[in-house]
Every structure is written in C-alpha cells, then in structure tokens.
C-alpha cells in the first residue's frame, strides 16, 4: 500500500476517487439487498465492500490529512459512489413488483396483454365517480415492469398505474418468514 503513495498526487487522487465509487456503490446495492431480504447477496456485497474499504480507504485516510486533493477525491468519490450505486441498482432491477393498473377502456384487450407469457393477472371491476373501471393487479419481475407498462399504454393510453415493491408472496415460491422463537416469541405473546 505504501507504493501507492509513491505515485504522483493526482494519480493517487484518481485512485482514491475510483475506490470510493466502488466501495459506496457496493454499499448502496448491499443496503437495497438487505431491505429486499436477499441474505446471500447482501453478505457477498458486504464482504467485498468492507474488503475494499479496509485495504485501501483506511490507509488513504491516514495519509490524506496533509493533502487537500486527496481529501477532496475521497469526498467526491463518496458522492459519486452514491449516484453510481443507485444507477447500478436500477440497471440490475432486482426483485419483484406488483403493477396496479386502472383502466376505463379496453379491459379485455388489456387483460390479454397483461397476461401474456403466463403472467398471473388479477382483475377487479370498480367505479370512479360515474364511470366503470377495471383494476388489474399483476405481479412481475421489476426488470420487466416498464416493458409491460409500455405495452399496456399502447392498448389504453389513459390508464392509471402504480408500481409497488413485492417483498413476500405465496406466488413467488418464497419460504415463509420463520415463527419467532426464544425471546422474540415472548415479546409477541399477548
């Protein structure tokens, strides 16, 4: 690691900037994986994140106190890492969502488009003021949601939609959450 500080200051600043982008991007994706309950992914991302931080950033902090450029690179890398992590997570589009679509027209045609490729579509009739509407619930992989919404909007350009994260469902073949045991069970007792 000491060889890194034998390099020109501008090159060290670029290295610090890039390492912070990697470190913080991994941290952002790890946080999202934790929220989604993806245990294995969060453990792997956390391990790599801390490995990068320990091996490089901790040493950089010790040597950067005398050089403003290195401190600026550290802070800029942190800021850029947050944005990069968010873009990376959007690109990966992990997880499932449920599309809630409300349409005043073309309910049968819309049901066919939404149900294409074996998707499960839950369809309900409702009203909005004096109009009859159809409400669709469609569980779908997050990466497929925008394409499916685009197809639905071709059928009904005036539809209303909302996209919600789907964390647990009996349709996703997920294992049920464990029943509390030990002290957690005692807290849950009424």
PASEBA-1860 file (N, C-alpha, C; in nm, 3 decimals):
! residues 190
1> XXXXXXXX> 0.083/-0.119/0.000/0.000/0.000/0.000/0.086/0.125/0.000 ~ 0.203/0.119/0.061/0.292/0.236/0.064/0.336/0.275/-0.076 ~ 0.344/0.178/-0.168/0.384/0.208/-0.306/0.282/0.298/-0.373 ~ 0.158/0.290/-0.329/0.054/0.374/-0.387/0.085/0.522/-0.362 ~ 0.145/0.553/-0.247/0.172/0.692/-0.214/0.303/0.741/-0.273 ~ 0.376/0.655/-0.343/0.495/0.697/-0.417/0.455/0.751/-0.554 ~ 0.330/0.732/-0.593/0.278/0.781/-0.721/0.254/0.932/-0.712 ~ 0.240/0.999/-0.826/0.206/1.141/-0.824/0.072/1.163/-0.753
9> XXXXXXXX> 0.057/1.278/-0.688/-0.062/1.308/-0.609/-0.190/1.300/-0.693 ~ -0.186/1.348/-0.816/-0.306/1.347/-0.900/-0.352/1.205/-0.929 ~ -0.255/1.112/-0.947/-0.289/0.973/-0.974/-0.347/0.906/-0.849 ~ -0.289/0.938/-0.734/-0.341/0.885/-0.608/-0.483/0.937/-0.585 ~ -0.507/1.065/-0.617/-0.640/1.123/-0.601/-0.742/1.051/-0.690 ~ -0.703/1.019/-0.812/-0.792/0.946/-0.903/-0.820/0.806/-0.849 ~ -0.716/0.739/-0.799/-0.733/0.606/-0.740/-0.829/0.610/-0.621 ~ -0.810/0.708/-0.534/-0.898/0.722/-0.418/-1.042/0.745/-0.465
17> XXXXXXXX> -1.059/0.833/-0.561/-1.192/0.863/-0.615/-1.258/0.735/-0.668 ~ -1.186/0.657/-0.748/-1.242/0.535/-0.806/-1.271/0.428/-0.701 ~ -1.182/0.414/-0.603/-1.204/0.316/-0.498/-1.326/0.352/-0.413 ~ -1.345/0.481/-0.388/-1.463/0.523/-0.312/-1.591/0.497/-0.393 ~ -1.587/0.517/-0.522/-1.704/0.486/-0.605/-1.739/0.338/-0.592 ~ -1.638/0.251/-0.601/-1.661/0.108/-0.588/-1.717/0.075/-0.450 ~ -1.653/0.127/-0.347/-1.692/0.099/-0.209/-1.835/0.144/-0.182 ~ -1.869/0.266/-0.215/-2.001/0.321/-0.183/-2.109/0.261/-0.274
25> XXXXXXXX> -2.076/0.234/-0.399/-2.173/0.168/-0.488/-2.211/0.031/-0.434 ~ -2.112/-0.043/-0.391/-2.140/-0.174/-0.331/-2.225/-0.159/-0.206 ~ -2.195/-0.056/-0.126/-2.272/-0.032/-0.005/-2.417/0.002/-0.034 ~ -2.440/0.081/-0.138/-2.576/0.117/-0.177/-2.653/-0.007/-0.223 ~ -2.590/-0.087/-0.308/-2.656/-0.210/-0.356/-2.677/-0.309/-0.241 ~ -2.582/-0.316/-0.149/-2.596/-0.405/-0.033/-2.714/-0.363/0.053 ~ -2.728/-0.234/0.075/-2.840/-0.184/0.156/-2.974/-0.221/0.092 ~ -2.984/-0.206/-0.037/-3.107/-0.242/-0.108/-3.131/-0.392/-0.100
33> XXXXXXXX> -3.024/-0.472/-0.110/-3.038/-0.617/-0.099/-3.084/-0.656/0.042 ~ -3.036/-0.586/0.144/-3.080/-0.613/0.281/-3.228/-0.582/0.296 ~ -3.271/-0.468/0.244/-3.412/-0.429/0.253/-3.501/-0.531/0.182 ~ -3.454/-0.585/0.071/-3.531/-0.684/-0.004/-3.522/-0.824/0.056 ~ -3.440/-0.840/0.159/-3.429/-0.971/0.224/-3.340/-1.069/0.150 ~ -3.250/-1.021/0.067/-3.160/-1.108/-0.010/-3.034/-1.131/0.073 ~ -3.036/-1.235/0.154/-2.931/-1.259/0.252/-2.796/-1.287/0.186 ~ -2.792/-1.382/0.095/-2.664/-1.421/0.034/-2.602/-1.305/-0.041
41> XXXXXXXX> -2.681/-1.235/-0.121/-2.628/-1.121/-0.197/-2.576/-1.012/-0.103 ~ -2.649/-0.984/0.004/-2.605/-0.879/0.096/-2.476/-0.918/0.168 ~ -2.460/-1.045/0.199/-2.337/-1.091/0.264/-2.218/-1.077/0.169 ~ -2.235/-1.120/0.045/-2.125/-1.112/-0.053/-2.088/-0.966/-0.080 ~ -2.188/-0.882/-0.104/-2.160/-0.741/-0.130/-2.095/-0.674/-0.009 ~ -2.143/-0.707/0.110/-2.085/-0.651/0.232/-1.939/-0.691/0.250 ~ -1.909/-0.817/0.221/-1.770/-0.865/0.232/-1.678/-0.788/0.138 ~ -1.719/-0.778/0.012/-1.635/-0.707/-0.086/-1.623/-0.559/-0.051
49> XXXXXXXX> -1.735/-0.498/-0.010/-1.735/-0.357/0.028/-1.636/-0.330/0.140 ~ -1.641/-0.410/0.245/-1.552/-0.388/0.359/-1.407/-0.421/0.322 ~ -1.388/-0.520/0.237/-1.252/-0.554/0.193/-1.188/-0.435/0.119 ~ -1.265/-0.373/0.029/-1.214/-0.255/-0.042/-1.185/-0.143/0.057 ~ -1.278/-0.121/0.149/-1.262/-0.011/0.244/-1.142/-0.033/0.334 ~ -1.127/-0.154/0.387/-1.017/-0.183/0.480/-0.882/-0.176/0.411 ~ -0.870/-0.237/0.294/-0.739/-0.246/0.230/-0.692/-0.115/0.169 ~ -0.784/-0.029/0.130/-0.739/0.094/0.063/-0.780/0.221/0.135
57> XXXXXXXX> -0.907/0.235/0.161/-0.958/0.362/0.211/-0.906/0.393/0.351 ~ -0.896/0.292/0.438/-0.845/0.316/0.572/-0.702/0.370/0.568 ~ -0.618/0.315/0.480/-0.482/0.366/0.465/-0.481/0.506/0.404 ~ -0.571/0.532/0.314/-0.577/0.662/0.249/-0.610/0.770/0.351 ~ -0.700/0.740/0.442/-0.737/0.839/0.544/-0.615/0.878/0.627 ~ -0.531/0.783/0.660/-0.411/0.812/0.738/-0.316/0.906/0.663 ~ -0.305/0.893/0.532/-0.209/0.971/0.455/-0.270/1.097/0.393 ~ -0.400/1.106/0.392/-0.465/1.217/0.322/-0.475/1.343/0.405
65> XXXXXXXX> -0.450/1.336/0.534/-0.471/1.453/0.620/-0.384/1.571/0.579 ~ -0.271/1.547/0.518/-0.183/1.656/0.478/-0.206/1.706/0.336 ~ -0.301/1.650/0.265/-0.319/1.687/0.125/-0.468/1.707/0.096 ~ -0.504/1.830/0.064/-0.644/1.864/0.039/-0.698/1.791/-0.085 ~ -0.614/1.767/-0.184/-0.661/1.699/-0.305/-0.709/1.557/-0.275 ~ -0.638/1.490/-0.187/-0.676/1.354/-0.152/-0.807/1.354/-0.073 ~ -0.825/1.452/0.014/-0.949/1.463/0.090/-1.067/1.494/-0.003 ~ -1.045/1.582/-0.099/-1.150/1.614/-0.197/-1.183/1.492/-0.282
73> XXXXXXXX> -1.084/1.417/-0.321/-1.108/1.296/-0.400/-1.188/1.194/-0.319 ~ -1.157/1.185/-0.190/-1.229/1.094/-0.102/-1.377/1.133/-0.094 ~ -1.403/1.261/-0.069/-1.541/1.310/-0.057/-1.616/1.301/-0.190 ~ -1.550/1.337/-0.299/-1.614/1.330/-0.431/-1.643/1.185/-0.470 ~ -1.554/1.095/-0.436/-1.577/0.953/-0.464/-1.696/0.900/-0.386 ~ -1.713/0.947/-0.262/-1.829/0.907/-0.183/-1.958/0.955/-0.249 ~ -1.961/1.082/-0.288/-2.081/1.138/-0.352/-2.111/1.067/-0.484 ~ -2.009/1.051/-0.566/-2.029/0.983/-0.695/-2.066/0.836/-0.675
81> XXXXXXXX> -2.016/0.774/-0.571/-2.049/0.635/-0.542/-2.195/0.616/-0.508 ~ -2.253/0.712/-0.438/-2.397/0.704/-0.409/-2.478/0.705/-0.538 ~ -2.449/0.800/-0.626/-2.521/0.808/-0.753/-2.496/0.683/-0.837 ~ -2.372/0.638/-0.843/-2.339/0.519/-0.922/-2.411/0.396/-0.867 ~ -2.417/0.384/-0.735/-2.487/0.271/-0.673/-2.635/0.270/-0.707 ~ -2.697/0.387/-0.707/-2.839/0.395/-0.741/-2.861/0.359/-0.887 ~ -2.778/0.410/-0.977/-2.790/0.375/-1.119/-2.765/0.225/-1.140 ~ -2.668/0.170/-1.070/-2.637/0.028/-1.082/-2.756/-0.057/-1.035
89> XXXXXXXX> -2.816/-0.019/-0.924/-2.930/-0.094/-0.873/-3.049/-0.084/-0.967 ~ -3.071/0.033/-1.025/-3.181/0.048/-1.123/-3.154/-0.038/-1.246 ~ -3.031/-0.045/-1.288/-2.995/-0.125/-1.405/-3.016/-0.273/-1.376 ~ -2.976/-0.317/-1.254/-2.994/-0.457/-1.216/-3.142/-0.490/-1.196 ~ -3.219/-0.394/-1.148/-3.365/-0.408/-1.126/-3.397/-0.539/-1.054 ~ -3.341/-0.555/-0.937/-3.362/-0.677/-0.859/-3.502/-0.678/-0.799 ~ -3.558/-0.796/-0.785/-3.681/-0.811/-0.711/-3.806/-0.816/-0.796 ~ -3.916/-0.821/-0.726/-4.048/-0.829/-0.786/-4.127/-0.704/-0.749
97> XXXXXXXX> -4.221/-0.670/-0.837/-4.312/-0.560/-0.810/-4.453/-0.607/-0.842 ~ -4.549/-0.532/-0.794/-4.686/-0.557/-0.833/-4.736/-0.431/-0.903 ~ -4.784/-0.451/-1.024/-4.840/-0.341/-1.102/-4.987/-0.331/-1.068 ~ -5.029/-0.211/-1.033/-5.172/-0.185/-1.013/-5.213/-0.092/-1.126 ~ -5.298/-0.141/-1.212/-5.337/-0.066/-1.332/-5.488/-0.047/-1.329 ~ -5.530/0.077/-1.353/-5.672/0.110/-1.358/-5.702/0.163/-1.498 ~ -5.803/0.102/-1.561/-5.838/0.139/-1.697/-5.988/0.160/-1.708 ~ -6.027/0.263/-1.782/-6.170/0.287/-1.810/-6.213/0.219/-1.939
105> XXXXXXXX> -6.116/0.179/-2.021/-6.146/0.123/-2.153/-6.064/-0.003/-2.176 ~ -6.105/-0.081/-2.270/-6.027/-0.194/-2.324/-5.987/-0.296/-2.219 ~ -6.077/-0.330/-2.127/-6.040/-0.421/-2.019/-6.004/-0.561/-2.068 ~ -6.078/-0.615/-2.165/-6.049/-0.750/-2.214/-5.917/-0.753/-2.290 ~ -5.897/-0.655/-2.378/-5.772/-0.649/-2.455/-5.653/-0.626/-2.362 ~ -5.672/-0.541/-2.262/-5.566/-0.513/-2.165/-5.534/-0.638/-2.083 ~ -5.635/-0.713/-2.046/-5.613/-0.838/-1.971/-5.530/-0.936/-2.051 ~ -5.554/-0.942/-2.182/-5.476/-1.032/-2.268/-5.330/-0.989/-2.274
113> XXXXXXXX> -5.307/-0.859/-2.291/-5.169/-0.808/-2.298/-5.097/-0.831/-2.166 ~ -5.164/-0.803/-2.055/-5.101/-0.819/-1.924/-5.075/-0.966/-1.891 ~ -5.163/-1.055/-1.939/-5.149/-1.197/-1.909/-5.060/-1.273/-2.004 ~ -5.004/-1.205/-2.103/-4.915/-1.272/-2.199/-4.796/-1.333/-2.126 ~ -4.744/-1.439/-2.181/-4.628/-1.511/-2.129/-4.654/-1.571/-1.992 ~ -4.780/-1.610/-1.969/-4.813/-1.684/-1.848/-4.819/-1.603/-1.720 ~ -4.823/-1.473/-1.729/-4.832/-1.392/-1.606/-4.969/-1.410/-1.542 ~ -4.972/-1.404/-1.411/-5.099/-1.407/-1.341/-5.154/-1.265/-1.334
121> XXXXXXXX> -5.278/-1.249/-1.372/-5.344/-1.119/-1.372/-5.469/-1.131/-1.287 ~ -5.479/-1.043/-1.189/-5.598/-1.038/-1.105/-5.679/-0.917/-1.149 ~ -5.803/-0.940/-1.185/-5.887/-0.836/-1.246/-6.010/-0.811/-1.157 ~ -6.037/-0.683/-1.131/-6.150/-0.643/-1.048/-6.227/-0.532/-1.118 ~ -6.358/-0.532/-1.099/-6.440/-0.425/-1.152/-6.464/-0.322/-1.041 ~ -6.469/-0.196/-1.081/-6.491/-0.089/-0.985/-6.552/0.032/-1.052 ~ -6.566/0.138/-0.974/-6.621/0.262/-1.028/-6.535/0.379/-0.985 ~ -6.537/0.481/-1.066/-6.472/0.608/-1.036/-6.573/0.715/-1.074
129> XXXXXXXX> -6.626/0.781/-0.975/-6.736/0.876/-0.994/-6.849/0.803/-1.067 ~ -6.882/0.839/-1.189/-6.991/0.774/-1.263/-6.939/0.678/-1.370 ~ -6.810/0.647/-1.367/-6.751/0.563/-1.470/-6.717/0.426/-1.414 ~ -6.734/0.325/-1.497/-6.689/0.191/-1.462/-6.542/0.179/-1.499 ~ -6.464/0.119/-1.411/-6.322/0.099/-1.436/-6.288/-0.047/-1.408 ~ -6.174/-0.088/-1.458/-6.121/-0.221/-1.430/-5.986/-0.204/-1.363 ~ -5.968/-0.275/-1.253/-5.843/-0.271/-1.178/-5.771/-0.403/-1.200 ~ -5.643/-0.393/-1.238/-5.560/-0.512/-1.260/-5.446/-0.512/-1.158
137> XXXXXXXX> -5.420/-0.627/-1.099/-5.300/-0.649/-1.018/-5.217/-0.752/-1.094 ~ -5.091/-0.717/-1.122/-5.004/-0.807/-1.197/-4.869/-0.816/-1.127 ~ -4.837/-0.931/-1.063/-4.702/-0.949/-1.008/-4.605/-0.978/-1.123 ~ -4.491/-0.908/-1.123/-4.397/-0.920/-1.234/-4.256/-0.888/-1.184 ~ -4.156/-0.943/-1.250/-4.017/-0.907/-1.217/-3.998/-0.758/-1.244 ~ -3.924/-0.692/-1.159/-3.906/-0.548/-1.171/-3.845/-0.508/-1.305 ~ -3.756/-0.588/-1.357/-3.691/-0.554/-1.484/-3.788/-0.562/-1.601 ~ -3.900/-0.633/-1.584/-4.000/-0.645/-1.691/-4.112/-0.542/-1.679
145> XXXXXXXX> -4.119/-0.471/-1.569/-4.232/-0.382/-1.541/-4.247/-0.271/-1.644 ~ -4.141/-0.203/-1.680/-4.154/-0.089/-1.773/-4.196/-0.135/-1.912 ~ -4.146/-0.250/-1.956/-4.189/-0.302/-2.087/-4.336/-0.339/-2.088 ~ -4.380/-0.402/-1.979/-4.521/-0.441/-1.970/-4.611/-0.318/-1.963 ~ -4.568/-0.216/-1.889/-4.647/-0.093/-1.882/-4.654/-0.023/-2.018 ~ -4.546/-0.026/-2.093/-4.546/0.034/-2.227/-4.646/-0.037/-2.318 ~ -4.650/-0.170/-2.310/-4.747/-0.246/-2.390/-4.889/-0.214/-2.348 ~ -4.911/-0.201/-2.217/-5.044/-0.170/-2.166/-5.088/-0.031/-2.210
153> XXXXXXXX> -4.994/0.064/-2.213/-5.029/0.201/-2.253/-5.058/0.212/-2.403 ~ -5.007/0.117/-2.481/-5.044/0.114/-2.623/-5.190/0.075/-2.638 ~ -5.238/-0.012/-2.550/-5.379/-0.054/-2.554/-5.468/0.057/-2.499 ~ -5.429/0.116/-2.386/-5.507/0.223/-2.323/-5.411/0.334/-2.280 ~ -5.394/0.437/-2.364/-5.301/0.545/-2.331/-5.341/0.626/-2.207 ~ -5.466/0.616/-2.164/-5.514/0.695/-2.050/-5.520/0.616/-1.920 ~ -5.461/0.498/-1.917/-5.468/0.419/-1.795/-5.390/0.486/-1.682 ~ -5.425/0.449/-1.560/-5.351/0.494/-1.441/-5.278/0.372/-1.387
161> XXXXXXXX> -5.153/0.391/-1.343/-5.081/0.278/-1.286/-5.000/0.321/-1.165 ~ -4.971/0.224/-1.082/-4.881/0.240/-0.968/-4.798/0.113/-0.959 ~ -4.673/0.129/-0.921/-4.582/0.015/-0.909/-4.537/0.007/-0.763 ~ -4.561/-0.108/-0.702/-4.523/-0.129/-0.562/-4.428/-0.246/-0.551 ~ -4.333/-0.235/-0.459/-4.240/-0.344/-0.433/-4.316/-0.462/-0.373 ~ -4.285/-0.579/-0.422/-4.347/-0.703/-0.373/-4.238/-0.782/-0.303 ~ -4.242/-0.782/-0.172/-4.136/-0.846/-0.097/-4.168/-0.992/-0.066 ~ -4.286/-1.019/-0.014/-4.325/-1.156/0.020/-4.456/-1.188/-0.048
169> XXXXXXXX> -4.466/-1.309/-0.099/-4.588/-1.354/-0.164/-4.588/-1.506/-0.168 ~ -4.705/-1.566/-0.156/-4.711/-1.710/-0.168/-4.700/-1.756/-0.313 ~ -4.708/-1.662/-0.409/-4.696/-1.696/-0.550/-4.552/-1.701/-0.598 ~ -4.461/-1.650/-0.518/-4.322/-1.639/-0.564/-4.235/-1.756/-0.522 ~ -4.295/-1.858/-0.464/-4.220/-1.973/-0.413/-4.113/-1.931/-0.313 ~ -4.146/-1.832/-0.232/-4.054/-1.791/-0.127/-4.084/-1.870/-0.002 ~ -3.985/-1.889/0.081/-4.009/-1.958/0.206/-4.076/-1.861/0.303 ~ -4.168/-1.910/0.383/-4.235/-1.820/0.475/-4.139/-1.768/0.581
177> XXXXXXXX> -4.173/-1.652/0.635/-4.092/-1.597/0.741/-4.100/-1.690/0.862 ~ -3.988/-1.710/0.932/-3.989/-1.804/1.044/-4.075/-1.752/1.159 ~ -4.133/-1.846/1.233/-4.209/-1.810/1.351/-4.112/-1.768/1.460 ~ -4.140/-1.659/1.531/-4.047/-1.616/1.636/-4.030/-1.723/1.743 ~ -3.906/-1.738/1.789/-3.876/-1.833/1.896/-3.796/-1.759/2.002 ~ -3.777/-1.823/2.115/-3.696/-1.765/2.222/-3.756/-1.635/2.273 ~ -3.672/-1.536/2.294/-3.718/-1.408/2.350/-3.812/-1.336/2.254 ~ -3.798/-1.358/2.122/-3.888/-1.293/2.027/-4.030/-1.344/2.045
185> XXXXXX> -4.045/-1.472/2.075/-4.179/-1.528/2.096/-4.242/-1.471/2.221 ~ -4.161/-1.447/2.323/-4.214/-1.391/2.447/-4.264/-1.248/2.425 ~ -4.194/-1.172/2.343/-4.234/-1.036/2.313/-4.364/-1.035/2.233 ~ -4.382/-1.134/2.147/-4.502/-1.142/2.062/-4.625/-1.188/2.140 ~ -4.606/-1.250/2.256/-4.719/-1.301/2.334/-4.808/-1.187/2.378 ~ -4.939/-1.214/2.382/-5.033/-1.112/2.426/-5.093/-1.149/2.557
END
